[in-house]
Amino acid sequence: MMMRREIGEKGQIVIPKDIRDHLGLDVGIGIVFEVKNNAVIMKKENNEEFLKDFLNVPKLKKKLTINDLKRTYEAQYEERIH
């Protein structure tokens, strides 16, 4: 199924009713956007998948100090402004 829509002034699009019905999208349902190459994939949020990914964070071998965290934050900040 493929349909064309235009982006409105606020960057919004309307999901066609046929697609909303087919995917079971209703008011209040979370939507996840994923960018792959030049495509945007939109899918219904799956809270179980998010929780699994969240809980599957590898453990650190050494504990981080406050100074380690500050250095990491400062390095990331510098990358963003340059």
mmCIF file as gemmi writes it, N, C-alpha and C atoms, coordinates in Angstrom:
data_model
loop_
_atom_site.group_PDB
_atom_site.id
_atom_site.type_symbol
_atom_site.label_atom_id
_atom_site.label_alt_id
_atom_site.label_comp_id
_atom_site.label_asym_id
_atom_site.label_entity_id
_atom_site.label_seq_id
_atom_site.pdbx_PDB_ins_code
_atom_site.Cartn_x
_atom_site.Cartn_y
_atom_site.Cartn_z
_atom_site.occupancy
_atom_site.B_iso_or_equiv
_atom_site.pdbx_formal_charge
_atom_site.auth_seq_id
_atom_site.auth_asym_id
_atom_site.pdbx_PDB_model_num
ATOM 1 N N . MET Axp A 1 ? 0.86 -1.172 0 1 0 ? 1 A 1
ATOM 2 C CA . MET Axp A 1 ? 0 0 0 1 0 ? 1 A 1
ATOM 3 C C . MET Axp A 1 ? 0.904 1.231 0 1 0 ? 1 A 1
ATOM 4 N N . MET Axp A 2 ? 0.692 2.131 -0.923 1 0 ? 2 A 1
ATOM 5 C CA . MET Axp A 2 ? 1.483 3.352 -1.003 1 0 ? 2 A 1
ATOM 6 C C . MET Axp A 2 ? 0.542 4.522 -1.266 1 0 ? 2 A 1
ATOM 7 N N . MET Axp A 3 ? 0.696 5.593 -0.501 1 0 ? 3 A 1
ATOM 8 C CA . MET Axp A 3 ? -0.126 6.788 -0.66 1 0 ? 3 A 1
ATOM 9 C C . MET Axp A 3 ? 0.76 8.012 -0.53 1 0 ? 3 A 1
ATOM 10 N N . ARG Axp A 4 ? 0.376 9.085 -1.17 1 0 ? 4 A 1
ATOM 11 C CA . ARG Axp A 4 ? 1.144 10.328 -1.143 1 0 ? 4 A 1
ATOM 12 C C . ARG Axp A 4 ? 0.446 11.342 -0.241 1 0 ? 4 A 1
ATOM 13 N N . ARG Axp A 5 ? 1.228 12.036 0.556 1 0 ? 5 A 1
ATOM 14 C CA . ARG Axp A 5 ? 0.716 13.119 1.393 1 0 ? 5 A 1
ATOM 15 C C . ARG Axp A 5 ? 1.716 14.259 1.36 1 0 ? 5 A 1
ATOM 16 N N . GLU Axp A 6 ? 1.246 15.482 1.597 1 0 ? 6 A 1
ATOM 17 C CA . GLU Axp A 6 ? 2.129 16.644 1.673 1 0 ? 6 A 1
ATOM 18 C C . GLU Axp A 6 ? 2.346 17.024 3.123 1 0 ? 6 A 1
ATOM 19 N N . ILE Axp A 7 ? 3.521 17.565 3.38 1 0 ? 7 A 1
ATOM 20 C CA . ILE Axp A 7 ? 3.859 18.021 4.727 1 0 ? 7 A 1
ATOM 21 C C . ILE Axp A 7 ? 3.26 19.408 4.922 1 0 ? 7 A 1
ATOM 22 N N . GLY Axp A 8 ? 2.564 19.601 6.051 1 0 ? 8 A 1
ATOM 23 C CA . GLY Axp A 8 ? 1.935 20.881 6.359 1 0 ? 8 A 1
ATOM 24 C C . GLY Axp A 8 ? 2.935 21.9 6.892 1 0 ? 8 A 1
ATOM 25 N N . GLU Axp A 9 ? 2.443 23.093 7.187 1 0 ? 9 A 1
ATOM 26 C CA . GLU Axp A 9 ? 3.284 24.201 7.649 1 0 ? 9 A 1
ATOM 27 C C . GLU Axp A 9 ? 4.061 23.876 8.929 1 0 ? 9 A 1
ATOM 28 N N . LYS Axp A 10 ? 3.487 23.061 9.791 1 0 ? 10 A 1
ATOM 29 C CA . LYS Axp A 10 ? 4.144 22.709 11.056 1 0 ? 10 A 1
ATOM 30 C C . LYS Axp A 10 ? 4.931 21.404 10.953 1 0 ? 10 A 1
ATOM 31 N N . GLY Axp A 11 ? 5.156 20.913 9.725 1 0 ? 11 A 1
ATOM 32 C CA . GLY Axp A 11 ? 5.912 19.679 9.536 1 0 ? 11 A 1
ATOM 33 C C . GLY Axp A 11 ? 5.086 18.429 9.801 1 0 ? 11 A 1
ATOM 34 N N . GLN Axp A 12 ? 3.771 18.565 9.818 1 0 ? 12 A 1
ATOM 35 C CA . GLN Axp A 12 ? 2.894 17.437 10.125 1 0 ? 12 A 1
ATOM 36 C C . GLN Axp A 12 ? 2.358 16.794 8.852 1 0 ? 12 A 1
ATOM 37 N N . ILE Axp A 13 ? 2.064 15.502 8.972 1 0 ? 13 A 1
ATOM 38 C CA . ILE Axp A 13 ? 1.374 14.796 7.9 1 0 ? 13 A 1
ATOM 39 C C . ILE Axp A 13 ? 0.188 14.056 8.508 1 0 ? 13 A 1
ATOM 40 N N . VAL Axp A 14 ? -0.799 13.766 7.68 1 0 ? 14 A 1
ATOM 41 C CA . VAL Axp A 14 ? -1.951 13.002 8.13 1 0 ? 14 A 1
ATOM 42 C C . VAL Axp A 14 ? -1.784 11.574 7.626 1 0 ? 14 A 1
ATOM 43 N N . ILE Axp A 15 ? -1.874 10.616 8.538 1 0 ? 15 A 1
ATOM 44 C CA . ILE Axp A 15 ? -1.798 9.211 8.148 1 0 ? 15 A 1
ATOM 45 C C . ILE Axp A 15 ? -3.176 8.829 7.602 1 0 ? 15 A 1
ATOM 46 N N . PRO Axp A 16 ? -3.237 8.345 6.366 1 0 ? 16 A 1
ATOM 47 C CA . PRO Axp A 16 ? -4.537 7.997 5.783 1 0 ? 16 A 1
ATOM 48 C C . PRO Axp A 16 ? -5.296 6.987 6.638 1 0 ? 16 A 1
ATOM 49 N N . LYS Axp A 17 ? -6.603 7.136 6.66 1 0 ? 17 A 1
ATOM 50 C CA . LYS Axp A 17 ? -7.468 6.287 7.486 1 0 ? 17 A 1
ATOM 51 C C . LYS Axp A 17 ? -7.283 4.8 7.175 1 0 ? 17 A 1
ATOM 52 N N . ASP Axp A 18 ? -7.143 4.453 5.904 1 0 ? 18 A 1
ATOM 53 C CA . ASP Axp A 18 ? -6.951 3.048 5.539 1 0 ? 18 A 1
ATOM 54 C C . ASP Axp A 18 ? -5.709 2.467 6.22 1 0 ? 18 A 1
ATOM 55 N N . ILE Axp A 19 ? -4.644 3.252 6.261 1 0 ? 19 A 1
ATOM 56 C CA . ILE Axp A 19 ? -3.409 2.786 6.894 1 0 ? 19 A 1
ATOM 57 C C . ILE Axp A 19 ? -3.579 2.723 8.406 1 0 ? 19 A 1
ATOM 58 N N . ARG Axp A 20 ? -4.211 3.742 9.005 1 0 ? 20 A 1
ATOM 59 C CA . ARG Axp A 20 ? -4.455 3.72 10.459 1 0 ? 20 A 1
ATOM 60 C C . ARG Axp A 20 ? -5.272 2.498 10.842 1 0 ? 20 A 1
ATOM 61 N N . ASP Axp A 21 ? -6.315 2.204 10.068 1 0 ? 21 A 1
ATOM 62 C CA . ASP Axp A 21 ? -7.156 1.038 10.361 1 0 ? 21 A 1
ATOM 63 C C . ASP Axp A 21 ? -6.364 -0.257 10.21 1 0 ? 21 A 1
ATOM 64 N N . HIS Axp A 22 ? -5.591 -0.348 9.147 1 0 ? 22 A 1
ATOM 65 C CA . HIS Axp A 22 ? -4.826 -1.563 8.877 1 0 ? 22 A 1
ATOM 66 C C . HIS Axp A 22 ? -3.813 -1.851 9.983 1 0 ? 22 A 1
ATOM 67 N N . LEU Axp A 23 ? -3.175 -0.8 10.515 1 0 ? 23 A 1
ATOM 68 C CA . LEU Axp A 23 ? -2.158 -0.968 11.556 1 0 ? 23 A 1
ATOM 69 C C . LEU Axp A 23 ? -2.709 -0.887 12.974 1 0 ? 23 A 1
ATOM 70 N N . GLY Axp A 24 ? -3.997 -0.585 13.102 1 0 ? 24 A 1
ATOM 71 C CA . GLY Axp A 24 ? -4.59 -0.473 14.435 1 0 ? 24 A 1
ATOM 72 C C . GLY Axp A 24 ? -4.126 0.758 15.18 1 0 ? 24 A 1
ATOM 73 N N . LEU Axp A 25 ? -3.901 1.845 14.449 1 0 ? 25 A 1
ATOM 74 C CA . LEU Axp A 25 ? -3.462 3.094 15.071 1 0 ? 25 A 1
ATOM 75 C C . LEU Axp A 25 ? -4.671 3.891 15.517 1 0 ? 25 A 1
ATOM 76 N N . ASP Axp A 26 ? -4.638 4.361 16.748 1 0 ? 26 A 1
ATOM 77 C CA . ASP Axp A 26 ? -5.74 5.135 17.302 1 0 ? 26 A 1
ATOM 78 C C . ASP Axp A 26 ? -5.138 6.277 18.11 1 0 ? 26 A 1
ATOM 79 N N . VAL Axp A 27 ? -5.97 7.171 18.562 1 0 ? 27 A 1
ATOM 80 C CA . VAL Axp A 27 ? -5.521 8.311 19.358 1 0 ? 27 A 1
ATOM 81 C C . VAL Axp A 27 ? -4.742 7.799 20.572 1 0 ? 27 A 1
ATOM 82 N N . GLY Axp A 28 ? -3.568 8.391 20.802 1 0 ? 28 A 1
ATOM 83 C CA . GLY Axp A 28 ? -2.757 8.036 21.963 1 0 ? 28 A 1
ATOM 84 C C . GLY Axp A 28 ? -1.761 6.915 21.729 1 0 ? 28 A 1
ATOM 85 N N . ILE Axp A 29 ? -1.805 6.262 20.577 1 0 ? 29 A 1
ATOM 86 C CA . ILE Axp A 29 ? -0.854 5.188 20.278 1 0 ? 29 A 1
ATOM 87 C C . ILE Axp A 29 ? 0.51 5.813 19.959 1 0 ? 29 A 1
ATOM 88 N N . GLY Axp A 30 ? 1.574 5.263 20.517 1 0 ? 30 A 1
ATOM 89 C CA . GLY Axp A 30 ? 2.922 5.758 20.247 1 0 ? 30 A 1
ATOM 90 C C . GLY Axp A 30 ? 3.413 5.285 18.888 1 0 ? 30 A 1
ATOM 91 N N . ILE Axp A 31 ? 4.131 6.161 18.2 1 0 ? 31 A 1
ATOM 92 C CA . ILE Axp A 31 ? 4.695 5.858 16.894 1 0 ? 31 A 1
ATOM 93 C C . ILE Axp A 31 ? 6.206 6.043 16.975 1 0 ? 31 A 1
ATOM 94 N N . VAL Axp A 32 ? 6.948 5.131 16.357 1 0 ? 32 A 1
ATOM 95 C CA . VAL Axp A 32 ? 8.401 5.2 16.319 1 0 ? 32 A 1
ATOM 96 C C . VAL Axp A 32 ? 8.822 5.474 14.882 1 0 ? 32 A 1
ATOM 97 N N . PHE Axp A 33 ? 9.732 6.45 14.692 1 0 ? 33 A 1
ATOM 98 C CA . PHE Axp A 33 ? 10.277 6.754 13.376 1 0 ? 33 A 1
ATOM 99 C C . PHE Axp A 33 ? 11.724 6.268 13.348 1 0 ? 33 A 1
ATOM 100 N N . GLU Axp A 34 ? 12.068 5.56 12.273 1 0 ? 34 A 1
ATOM 101 C CA . GLU Axp A 34 ? 13.431 5.059 12.104 1 0 ? 34 A 1
ATOM 102 C C . GLU Axp A 34 ? 13.916 5.499 10.725 1 0 ? 34 A 1
ATOM 103 N N . VAL Axp A 35 ? 15.132 6.032 10.671 1 0 ? 35 A 1
ATOM 104 C CA . VAL Axp A 35 ? 15.695 6.474 9.396 1 0 ? 35 A 1
ATOM 105 C C . VAL Axp A 35 ? 16.705 5.431 8.936 1 0 ? 35 A 1
ATOM 106 N N . LYS Axp A 36 ? 16.496 4.914 7.731 1 0 ? 36 A 1
ATOM 107 C CA . LYS Axp A 36 ? 17.418 3.97 7.109 1 0 ? 36 A 1
ATOM 108 C C . LYS Axp A 36 ? 17.717 4.479 5.709 1 0 ? 36 A 1
ATOM 109 N N . ASN Axp A 37 ? 18.996 4.772 5.464 1 0 ? 37 A 1
ATOM 110 C CA . ASN Axp A 37 ? 19.414 5.345 4.187 1 0 ? 37 A 1
ATOM 111 C C . ASN Axp A 37 ? 18.585 6.595 3.911 1 0 ? 37 A 1
ATOM 112 N N . ASN Axp A 38 ? 17.814 6.628 2.853 1 0 ? 38 A 1
ATOM 113 C CA . ASN Axp A 38 ? 16.98 7.786 2.528 1 0 ? 38 A 1
ATOM 114 C C . ASN Axp A 38 ? 15.503 7.518 2.797 1 0 ? 38 A 1
ATOM 115 N N . ALA Axp A 39 ? 15.205 6.543 3.628 1 0 ? 39 A 1
ATOM 116 C CA . ALA Axp A 39 ? 13.818 6.181 3.912 1 0 ? 39 A 1
ATOM 117 C C . ALA Axp A 39 ? 13.501 6.401 5.392 1 0 ? 39 A 1
ATOM 118 N N . VAL Axp A 40 ? 12.251 6.76 5.66 1 0 ? 40 A 1
ATOM 119 C CA . VAL Axp A 40 ? 11.764 6.868 7.031 1 0 ? 40 A 1
ATOM 120 C C . VAL Axp A 40 ? 10.766 5.736 7.236 1 0 ? 40 A 1
ATOM 121 N N . ILE Axp A 41 ? 11.027 4.92 8.249 1 0 ? 41 A 1
ATOM 122 C CA . ILE Axp A 41 ? 10.13 3.815 8.572 1 0 ? 41 A 1
ATOM 123 C C . ILE Axp A 41 ? 9.327 4.225 9.795 1 0 ? 41 A 1
ATOM 124 N N . MET Axp A 42 ? 8.016 4.137 9.682 1 0 ? 42 A 1
ATOM 125 C CA . MET Axp A 42 ? 7.127 4.498 10.781 1 0 ? 42 A 1
ATOM 126 C C . MET Axp A 42 ? 6.441 3.221 11.236 1 0 ? 42 A 1
ATOM 127 N N . LYS Axp A 43 ? 6.484 2.957 12.54 1 0 ? 43 A 1
ATOM 128 C CA . LYS Axp A 43 ? 5.801 1.769 13.038 1 0 ? 43 A 1
ATOM 129 C C . LYS Axp A 43 ? 5.226 2.029 14.425 1 0 ? 43 A 1
ATOM 130 N N . LYS Axp A 44 ? 4.249 1.217 14.751 1 0 ? 44 A 1
ATOM 131 C CA . LYS Axp A 44 ? 3.606 1.333 16.051 1 0 ? 44 A 1
ATOM 132 C C . LYS Axp A 44 ? 4.617 0.968 17.127 1 0 ? 44 A 1
ATOM 133 N N . GLU Axp A 45 ? 4.652 1.754 18.199 1 0 ? 45 A 1
ATOM 134 C CA . GLU Axp A 45 ? 5.584 1.523 19.286 1 0 ? 45 A 1
ATOM 135 C C . GLU Axp A 45 ? 5.307 0.173 19.934 1 0 ? 45 A 1
ATOM 136 N N . ASN Axp A 46 ? 6.382 -0.551 20.18 1 0 ? 46 A 1
ATOM 137 C CA . ASN Axp A 46 ? 6.279 -1.839 20.85 1 0 ? 46 A 1
ATOM 138 C C . ASN Axp A 46 ? 7.008 -1.705 22.18 1 0 ? 46 A 1
ATOM 139 N N . ASN Axp A 47 ? 6.265 -1.506 23.256 1 0 ? 47 A 1
ATOM 140 C CA . ASN Axp A 47 ? 6.878 -1.26 24.562 1 0 ? 47 A 1
ATOM 141 C C . ASN Axp A 47 ? 7.721 -2.43 25.038 1 0 ? 47 A 1
ATOM 142 N N . GLU Axp A 48 ? 7.358 -3.67 24.649 1 0 ? 48 A 1
ATOM 143 C CA . GLU Axp A 48 ? 8.14 -4.833 25.059 1 0 ? 48 A 1
ATOM 144 C C . GLU Axp A 48 ? 9.522 -4.788 24.425 1 0 ? 48 A 1
ATOM 145 N N . GLU Axp A 49 ? 9.593 -4.392 23.14 1 0 ? 49 A 1
ATOM 146 C CA . GLU Axp A 49 ? 10.872 -4.293 22.438 1 0 ? 49 A 1
ATOM 147 C C . GLU Axp A 49 ? 11.752 -3.22 23.086 1 0 ? 49 A 1
ATOM 148 N N . PHE Axp A 50 ? 11.162 -2.077 23.423 1 0 ? 50 A 1
ATOM 149 C CA . PHE Axp A 50 ? 11.912 -0.999 24.067 1 0 ? 50 A 1
ATOM 150 C C . PHE Axp A 50 ? 12.457 -1.46 25.411 1 0 ? 50 A 1
ATOM 151 N N . LEU Axp A 51 ? 11.624 -2.126 26.193 1 0 ? 51 A 1
ATOM 152 C CA . LEU Axp A 51 ? 12.045 -2.592 27.517 1 0 ? 51 A 1
ATOM 153 C C . LEU Axp A 51 ? 13.169 -3.613 27.392 1 0 ? 51 A 1
ATOM 154 N N . LYS Axp A 52 ? 13.062 -4.512 26.429 1 0 ? 52 A 1
ATOM 155 C CA . LYS Axp A 52 ? 14.106 -5.519 26.214 1 0 ? 52 A 1
ATOM 156 C C . LYS Axp A 52 ? 15.437 -4.843 25.873 1 0 ? 52 A 1
ATOM 157 N N . ASP Axp A 53 ? 15.41 -3.86 24.961 1 0 ? 53 A 1
ATOM 158 C CA . ASP Axp A 53 ? 16.627 -3.135 24.604 1 0 ? 53 A 1
ATOM 159 C C . ASP Axp A 53 ? 17.179 -2.361 25.8 1 0 ? 53 A 1
ATOM 160 N N . PHE Axp A 54 ? 16.288 -1.754 26.574 1 0 ? 54 A 1
ATOM 161 C CA . PHE Axp A 54 ? 16.695 -0.957 27.724 1 0 ? 54 A 1
ATOM 162 C C . PHE Axp A 54 ? 17.378 -1.829 28.774 1 0 ? 54 A 1
ATOM 163 N N . LEU Axp A 55 ? 16.833 -3.001 29.024 1 0 ? 55 A 1
ATOM 164 C CA . LEU Axp A 55 ? 17.384 -3.886 30.052 1 0 ? 55 A 1
ATOM 165 C C . LEU Axp A 55 ? 18.611 -4.648 29.56 1 0 ? 55 A 1
ATOM 166 N N . ASN Axp A 56 ? 18.882 -4.615 28.265 1 0 ? 56 A 1
ATOM 167 C CA . ASN Axp A 56 ? 19.983 -5.363 27.686 1 0 ? 56 A 1
ATOM 168 C C . ASN Axp A 56 ? 21.251 -4.515 27.559 1 0 ? 56 A 1
ATOM 169 N N . VAL Axp A 57 ? 21.385 -3.491 28.373 1 0 ? 57 A 1
ATOM 170 C CA . VAL Axp A 57 ? 22.568 -2.628 28.344 1 0 ? 57 A 1
ATOM 171 C C . VAL Axp A 57 ? 23.725 -3.382 28.985 1 0 ? 57 A 1
ATOM 172 N N . PRO Axp A 58 ? 24.86 -3.489 28.28 1 0 ? 58 A 1
ATOM 173 C CA . PRO Axp A 58 ? 25.991 -4.225 28.866 1 0 ? 58 A 1
ATOM 174 C C . PRO Axp A 58 ? 26.522 -3.537 30.116 1 0 ? 58 A 1
ATOM 175 N N . LYS Axp A 59 ? 26.99 -4.347 31.047 1 0 ? 59 A 1
ATOM 176 C CA . LYS Axp A 59 ? 27.537 -3.806 32.295 1 0 ? 59 A 1
ATOM 177 C C . LYS Axp A 59 ? 28.953 -3.294 32.052 1 0 ? 59 A 1
ATOM 178 N N . LEU Axp A 60 ? 29.296 -2.224 32.737 1 0 ? 60 A 1
ATOM 179 C CA . LEU Axp A 60 ? 30.64 -1.669 32.637 1 0 ? 60 A 1
ATOM 180 C C . LEU Axp A 60 ? 31.613 -2.513 33.444 1 0 ? 60 A 1
ATOM 181 N N . LYS Axp A 61 ? 32.828 -2.66 32.911 1 0 ? 61 A 1
ATOM 182 C CA . LYS Axp A 61 ? 33.834 -3.441 33.629 1 0 ? 61 A 1
ATOM 183 C C . LYS Axp A 61 ? 34.427 -2.643 34.781 1 0 ? 61 A 1
ATOM 184 N N . LYS Axp A 62 ? 34.472 -1.32 34.609 1 0 ? 62 A 1
ATOM 185 C CA . LYS Axp A 62 ? 34.964 -0.497 35.712 1 0 ? 62 A 1
ATOM 186 C C . LYS Axp A 62 ? 33.944 0.604 35.976 1 0 ? 62 A 1
ATOM 187 N N . LYS Axp A 63 ? 33.877 1.023 37.211 1 0 ? 63 A 1
ATOM 188 C CA . LYS Axp A 63 ? 32.936 2.083 37.566 1 0 ? 63 A 1
ATOM 189 C C . LYS Axp A 63 ? 33.464 3.426 37.076 1 0 ? 63 A 1
ATOM 190 N N . LEU Axp A 64 ? 32.549 4.263 36.606 1 0 ? 64 A 1
ATOM 191 C CA . LEU Axp A 64 ? 32.914 5.593 36.148 1 0 ? 64 A 1
ATOM 192 C C . LEU Axp A 64 ? 32.901 6.569 37.313 1 0 ? 64 A 1
ATOM 193 N N . THR Axp A 65 ? 33.845 7.478 37.29 1 0 ? 65 A 1
ATOM 194 C CA . THR Axp A 65 ? 33.869 8.529 38.303 1 0 ? 65 A 1
ATOM 195 C C . THR Axp A 65 ? 33.141 9.756 37.755 1 0 ? 65 A 1
ATOM 196 N N . ILE Axp A 66 ? 32.889 10.706 38.607 1 0 ? 66 A 1
ATOM 197 C CA . ILE Axp A 66 ? 32.265 11.964 38.187 1 0 ? 66 A 1
ATOM 198 C C . ILE Axp A 66 ? 33.138 12.646 37.133 1 0 ? 66 A 1
ATOM 199 N N . ASN Axp A 67 ? 34.447 12.614 37.319 1 0 ? 67 A 1
ATOM 200 C CA . ASN Axp A 67 ? 35.356 13.236 36.348 1 0 ? 67 A 1
ATOM 201 C C . ASN Axp A 67 ? 35.287 12.55 34.988 1 0 ? 67 A 1
ATOM 202 N N . ASP Axp A 68 ? 35.154 11.201 34.978 1 0 ? 68 A 1
ATOM 203 C CA . ASP Axp A 68 ? 34.989 10.473 33.705 1 0 ? 68 A 1
ATOM 204 C C . ASP Axp A 68 ? 33.74 10.948 32.983 1 0 ? 68 A 1
ATOM 205 N N . LEU Axp A 69 ? 32.648 11.083 33.71 1 0 ? 69 A 1
ATOM 206 C CA . LEU Axp A 69 ? 31.387 11.527 33.116 1 0 ? 69 A 1
ATOM 207 C C . LEU Axp A 69 ? 31.493 12.955 32.589 1 0 ? 69 A 1
ATOM 208 N N . LYS Axp A 70 ? 32.159 13.832 33.354 1 0 ? 70 A 1
ATOM 209 C CA . LYS Axp A 70 ? 32.329 15.217 32.915 1 0 ? 70 A 1
ATOM 210 C C . LYS Axp A 70 ? 33.145 15.282 31.627 1 0 ? 70 A 1
ATOM 211 N N . ARG Axp A 71 ? 34.244 14.507 31.559 1 0 ? 71 A 1
ATOM 212 C CA . ARG Axp A 71 ? 35.082 14.501 30.354 1 0 ? 71 A 1
ATOM 213 C C . ARG Axp A 71 ? 34.289 14 29.143 1 0 ? 71 A 1
ATOM 214 N N . THR Axp A 72 ? 33.505 12.958 29.333 1 0 ? 72 A 1
ATOM 215 C CA . THR Axp A 72 ? 32.685 12.414 28.244 1 0 ? 72 A 1
ATOM 216 C C . THR Axp A 72 ? 31.674 13.449 27.78 1 0 ? 72 A 1
ATOM 217 N N . TYR Axp A 73 ? 30.993 14.097 28.731 1 0 ? 73 A 1
ATOM 218 C CA . TYR Axp A 73 ? 30.009 15.13 28.388 1 0 ? 73 A 1
ATOM 219 C C . TYR Axp A 73 ? 30.664 16.281 27.626 1 0 ? 73 A 1
ATOM 220 N N . GLU Axp A 74 ? 31.808 16.748 28.115 1 0 ? 74 A 1
ATOM 221 C CA . GLU Axp A 74 ? 32.493 17.864 27.47 1 0 ? 74 A 1
ATOM 222 C C . GLU Axp A 74 ? 32.955 17.491 26.06 1 0 ? 74 A 1
ATOM 223 N N . ALA Axp A 75 ? 33.435 16.275 25.872 1 0 ? 75 A 1
ATOM 224 C CA . ALA Axp A 75 ? 33.871 15.827 24.545 1 0 ? 75 A 1
ATOM 225 C C . ALA Axp A 75 ? 32.687 15.782 23.584 1 0 ? 75 A 1
ATOM 226 N N . GLN Axp A 76 ? 31.545 15.282 24.043 1 0 ? 76 A 1
ATOM 227 C CA . GLN Axp A 76 ? 30.355 15.217 23.186 1 0 ? 76 A 1
ATOM 228 C C . GLN Axp A 76 ? 29.849 16.61 22.879 1 0 ? 76 A 1
ATOM 229 N N . TYR Axp A 77 ? 29.907 17.516 23.841 1 0 ? 77 A 1
ATOM 230 C CA . TYR Axp A 77 ? 29.461 18.899 23.623 1 0 ? 77 A 1
ATOM 231 C C . TYR Axp A 77 ? 30.348 19.576 22.572 1 0 ? 77 A 1
ATOM 232 N N . GLU Axp A 78 ? 31.654 19.375 22.69 1 0 ? 78 A 1
ATOM 233 C CA . GLU Axp A 78 ? 32.595 19.962 21.735 1 0 ? 78 A 1
ATOM 234 C C . GLU Axp A 78 ? 32.323 19.455 20.315 1 0 ? 78 A 1
ATOM 235 N N . GLU Axp A 79 ? 32.008 18.161 20.164 1 0 ? 79 A 1
ATOM 236 C CA . GLU Axp A 79 ? 31.722 17.589 18.842 1 0 ? 79 A 1
ATOM 237 C C . GLU Axp A 79 ? 30.489 18.231 18.231 1 0 ? 79 A 1
ATOM 238 N N . ARG Axp A 80 ? 29.488 18.519 19.061 1 0 ? 80 A 1
ATOM 239 C CA . ARG Axp A 80 ? 28.229 19.074 18.543 1 0 ? 80 A 1
ATOM 240 C C . ARG Axp A 80 ? 28.369 20.52 18.087 1 0 ? 80 A 1
ATOM 241 N N . ILE Axp A 81 ? 29.235 21.308 18.73 1 0 ? 81 A 1
ATOM 242 C CA . ILE Axp A 81 ? 29.316 22.724 18.355 1 0 ? 81 A 1
ATOM 243 C C . ILE Axp A 81 ? 30.351 22.968 17.262 1 0 ? 81 A 1
ATOM 244 N N . HIS Axp A 82 ? 31.136 21.964 16.91 1 0 ? 82 A 1
ATOM 245 C CA . HIS Axp A 82 ? 32.147 22.145 15.858 1 0 ? 82 A 1
ATOM 246 C C . HIS Axp A 82 ? 31.771 21.427 14.623 1 0 ? 82 A 1
